[in-house]
């Protein structure tokens, strides 16, 4: 497995629960940046600058991208 992906998995495992506890955060997972690099995606139901400020832009060299996905309903 790619070392960068494994690093992202470890960062996500350490932070996912904390991020999902934040209001408007609906998901957190591993994805790719617009340039195709591995990143951690944190998805919001609606944009919220105070939440964006609580989530770092990167951890240990892995970018963290906050995106608005809208509400996610699971059936």
ChimeraX attribute file (.defattr): number of C-alpha atoms within 10 A of each C-alpha:
attribute: neighborCount
match mode: 1-to-1
recipient: residues
	/A:1	5
	/A:2	6
	/A:3	8
	/A:4	14
	/A:5	17
	/A:6	11
	/A:7	16
	/A:8	23
	/A:9	15
	/A:10	11
	/A:11	16
	/A:12	22
	/A:13	13
	/A:14	11
	/A:15	12
	/A:16	15
	/A:17	11
	/A:18	11
	/A:19	20
	/A:20	16
	/A:21	10
	/A:22	13
	/A:23	12
	/A:24	18
	/A:25	24
	/A:26	20
	/A:27	16
	/A:28	21
	/A:29	15
	/A:30	17
	/A:31	17
	/A:32	14
	/A:33	14
	/A:34	8
	/A:35	6
	/A:36	8
	/A:37	13
	/A:38	18
	/A:39	24
	/A:40	26
	/A:41	19
	/A:42	24
	/A:43	23
	/A:44	24
	/A:45	16
	/A:46	15
	/A:47	16
	/A:48	13
	/A:49	8
	/A:50	8
	/A:51	15
	/A:52	16
	/A:53	9
	/A:54	10
	/A:55	17
	/A:56	11
	/A:57	14
	/A:58	12
	/A:59	15
	/A:60	8
	/A:61	11
	/A:62	17
	/A:63	18
	/A:64	24
	/A:65	20
	/A:66	19
	/A:67	15
	/A:68	15
	/A:69	15
	/A:70	14
	/A:71	14
	/A:72	11
	/A:73	6
	/A:74	4
	/A:75	3
